[in-house]
Amino acid sequence: MTSSHPSHPKLLVIGLDCAAPELVFEAWRDRLPNLSRLMRRGAYGNFQSCTPCITVPAWSVMTSSRDPGVLGIYGFRNRADYSYDKLTIATGAAVKAPRLWDILGQAGKRIVTIGVPGTYPPRPVNGAQIACFLTPQTVALDAQGNKVAKTFTYPPELSAQVNAWAGGEYLVDVKQFRTENKDFLLQQIYDMTRQHFVVVREMMRREAWDFFMFVEMGVDRIHHGFWKYHDPAHVKHEPGNPYENAIRDYYVYLDEEIGQLLALLDDDTAVLVVSDHGAKRMDGGICVNEWLIREGWLTLAQERPTNLTPIEKLKENPWRRSSARSSSVAAR
């Protein structure tokens, strides 16, 4: 039976920052009915991320088809000049290349982006844009001590509405995601994610859109905070710990939220679920300057310090006697 209404194809892109394919595709697939249904009815697989495969610049690489070398950003902090110590945060202002929504907007398509890394400060688009986790503030206090919305959206007047949907203050990220107060962290992650999906649903219902993309940062934060509790191979894993299933339970909750979004879509809407990188345990680290000193590549004009000390505060022998150094790693 042919529909009497003309087809209007749309695209919804669901971004899960740091989603681990081995968990979604394999370990917990039977617990994730909505993501499993998308896999069963479509196609899925592992893709190679950019180098370096981290949030900034990976999402901008994905949405611009430029690699980090062309974009000129390779991490959260990038060198501001040719010195060793002056760094700058790579906000969306550092991305000069047009991204997918810019191209679609120029073609007359209506777009909505929410929380896509590399979108603070927000830019004018043919639709609406809510900025990413690098947003400094979504509310501030006025002279009378009342909370007022800071501008973190395009159009600017959308900021107050987003805060209202979120219950007063829209959370772009969790605070202190490396904290050892895990109950506090877990509550923050769920509060933030619930807010995000409330706002996504409101925007999906209220806005006319052809392209809709949002990125959820909660996956990245729960991996950072709880991986050692979840992974039996982690050197610090303790079997039977109270947070052993924290990551799994969050994935199950996330799948439920995704299911509510899918229920809002018509048959003319394609869905992509994408991530910028995966996750794995860290068994240790390398003290680069320690190794360089040990191997004779880096020489000091003083005794090696007994405490962690920034390399810039140590006296080096002339450069002709030092072949290499790492400016961002301390020596001891």
N, C-alpha and C positions, 0 to 999 in steps of 0.2 A: 504494500500500500504506500503510495507516494504522498508525502506531506504537502499540504497546500501552502505552507510557509517556506519562504526561500531559506536555503542553508546559510548560516552565518558562523563559519568556523572560528573557534577561539582556542587560546592556549593558556593553561595554568601550569606554572612552574613552581614546584614545591622544593625549596632548598633546605637541606638538613646539614648544617655545618658539622663536619667531622663524623658523619655517619659511617659506621664500620660495615663494609659489605659482607664480611663473614658472619656478622650477627644478623643482618637483615635477610641475606640470601640463604643462609644455612641454619645457624644455631637456633634462632628464634622465629623462623618463618611461620611455623604452625601457630605461634602466639600472636601474629600480626596479620589478621584476616584481610584488612583493607589494602595494605601494601602487597600481600600475597596475591590478592585478586588482580591488582594492577600488573604484577609480574605474569600471572597466569594468562591474562587476556592480551598482554603486550609483549614487550621484549625487555631484557635486562642483562646487565653484565658489568664487569670491571672496566673502567677507563683509566688511562694514565693522566695524572694531574700534571701541573706545571712544575718547574724546578726554580725556586724551592716550593714545595707543596704545602703552603700555609695559607691561612685565610686571606691575608693581604700578601700577595696580589691575586690569589687564585680565582676569586670570583670575578675580578675585573678581566682576567685572562679569558675566563669562560664566556663572558658577555661581550667582549670586544674582538675576540679572535687575534689578539696580539700577545706575544710572550712578554715576560717581565723585562727583558732587555729593551724591547721596543717601547713598552709602557714607561720604563725608567723607574719602576718600583720593585723591590724584591723582599719587602718585609714591612712590619709595622713601623720600624724606625729605619730611616735611610739617611745617608750622609747628606748634609745640607751644602757642603762645599768639599774642598780637597784636604781638609784637616782631618785629624783622627778622632776628635772629640765632639764636634758639632753635628748633632743629629736632629732630624725633623720627623714628625709623625706623618705617615702617608695617608692623608684623608682623601676623600673623593676629588678634592681640588687638584691633586697630583695626577689624576687620570685625564689626559688630554684627548684620547681617542674616543670616537663615538661608540656608544654601546648599543646593544640590541634595541632597547626601548627608544633610543634617539632615532635610530634608522626607521623603526616602525612608526614612530610619531610623525616623522617627516613624510611618511607614506599615507598619513591620514588615519592611522590606527590609534585607538584609544588605549592607553596603558595605565597600569597601576603597579608600583613597586613598593614593597614594604620590607625594611630591614636588610636589604641587599648590601653587603659590605662594599664600601666604595661609593656610598650615596650620601655621605655627610661632608660638606653642607649640601642640602638638596638643591637640585637645579630645576628650572622650568621644563616641564614635559607636557606632552599632549594628553593630560589626564591628571594623575595624582602620584605623589611620591612621599613616602614616610622614611626618614633617614635611618641609618644603620647604627650598630653598636658603638661606633666611635663618637656618637653624639654626646657632648659634654653634659648637657642638662635638657630636660623637657619641661621643668617648672623652675620658677624663681620666686623670691619674695618681693612684693612691692613695698613702698614706703610705710604702709600700714601693717605690714607683716602678713599680708594675704598671699596665697599662692596664685601665681599667674603663669600662663603658658609661655615658654620660650619657643621661638620659631625653629621647628625641626621637620617641617613639611613643605611641600608645594601642592597647592597654594598655601600661603602662610596661615590663613584663617582656619585651615584644617587642623592645626596643632591643638587648639583648645578643644575641638570635638574629639580628637583621639584621646586626649587626657580624660575627658568625660567618660568615654566608653571604657577606659581602663580603670575608672574608679578614682580619678584624681591626679595620678602621676603615672605616665606611661614609662615602663621600664625597658630600656634598650639593652641592658646587660645586667648581670648580677654583680654585686659588690664583693670584692675580696674572694674571688673564686678559688684561690689557693689557701683559704683558711682551713684550720684544723677543726673548726666548729662545724661538723658535718651536718648536724640537724638544721642549723641556721642556713647552710648552703643549700641543702635539699629543698627547704621551704622556699627559698628565693627562686630557685630554678623553676619550681612548679608555679609559683605566683607569676613569674615573668611569662612563662609559656602560656598559661591560661589567658593572660592579658593579650598576648600576641594573637591567639586564635580568635578571641572575641573581636578584636579590631579587624582581622582578616575577614571574618564572616560579615561584619558590618559593611566593609568596603566592597565585598563581592556582591552584596545585595543592593547597595545604594548607588554604586558607580556603574556607568556603562563602560564596558571594557572589551577589548579584543585580546590583549595580552596582560596577564596578571602574574607577577612573580614575587614571592616572599621567601625569606631565609630565617630559619629558627636557629638561634645560637645555643639553646639549652642543651643540645646534644654534645656540643664541644665542651661546655662547662661541666656537664655531669661526667664526661670522660676524664677531664683534668682532675676532678675532685674525687672520683670514686673508682678509678681503674684498678688500683692495687687491691681493693676490696673484692672486686669482681673476678679478676684473672688469677686462676690457681698457679700459673707459671710465674707470676710476679714475685720478685725476691722478698717483698714485704707482705705477701698475702697471708692472711690468717683464716683457715677454714672455720666456717661457722660464725664469722663476724656479723654484726647486726646490719651491715650495709652490703652484704654479699649479693643481694638481688636488686640493689638500688637502680643500677643501669637498666637491667632487664625490665623492671616495673615501669621505668620511665618510657622505654620504647613501647611498651604495651599501651600506656596512656597516650603517647604521641600518635600511635596508630588509631586510637579511638577518635582523637581530634581530627585526624586526616579523613576518617570515615564521615564525619559531619560535613566536611567541606565537599567531599565527593557527592554527597546527597544533594547538594545545591546545584550541581552541574547538569547541563542538558547533553544530549547525545552528540552535539556538534562541537563539544569541547574536548580537546586532547589534553592529556596530563603527562608531565615529565616530573619525576622525582630525581633530584641530582644532589651531589655532594662535592665539596672541594678537595677533600682528602679523607683518609680513614684514621685509625688510631691503633696504637700498640703500646706494650709496656716499654719502659725505659730501664735498662739494666744498670746503667751508670753513665758517667760523663767523662770527657777528656779535658784535662787542664792543658790547653794548648801551649801556653808559655812555659809551663813546667817541662813539657816534652821538648820544646825547642831549646831550653837551657840544657837539659840532660844530653841532647844530641849535639850540642855545640853550635847550634845555629844562632842562638841568642846569647850574648855575653853582657854581664852587668859590671859596672864600675864600682860596685859595692858588694858587701855580703848579701846573700839571699835573705829576704825578710822571713821572720818566723810566723807572721800572720798574713792573712789575705790582704794584698795591697794592689791597687790599680797600677798597671804597668807605667802609666804616665807619671807616677810619683816616684819611680825608681830612676836612678842614674845609670844610663846605659853607656857602654863603651862606644866610641865613634861608630857610625853606621858602617864604615868599611870593615869593621870587625864583627858586625851582626848582620847575618844574611836574611833573617826573617823575624817577624814578631806579630802577635795578635793584639790589636789595640783594645779589644773589648773584654779580654780575659785577665783576671788578676794573677799575680805571681806570689809565691810564698817561699 
